[in-house]
Amino acid sequence: MTGGRTANTAWSATSFSRRTASALEKVKFAPPDTLRRISLSQQDLDDVRNVQPFVLTTTELPKYNVTYVGRQQVDELSTYVFDVAPKND
């Protein structure tokens, strides 16, 4: 952000269809991005689009050391921060 305003953007409008076992993604509109301060490779864009957020299930929990770090404000959300690392077996 520059002076409280967004400096540059990159976005697309996408529709998803799940008629078969795999989802079909179709980009409806993608104007040229105006990003100037960072660069994103195709792999970066695929990661943002396809990588799931970190989820720790009760089945997986015993495999990790989880330590409470504190609280952090993220935009208007008050969040909890944890340090998560695999246990050394």
Secondary structure, DSSP 8 states (H G I E B T S, - for coil): -BTTB-------EEEEE-SSSS-EEEEEE-------S----HHHHHHHHH-------TTTGGGEEEEEEEEEEETTEEEEEEEEEE---
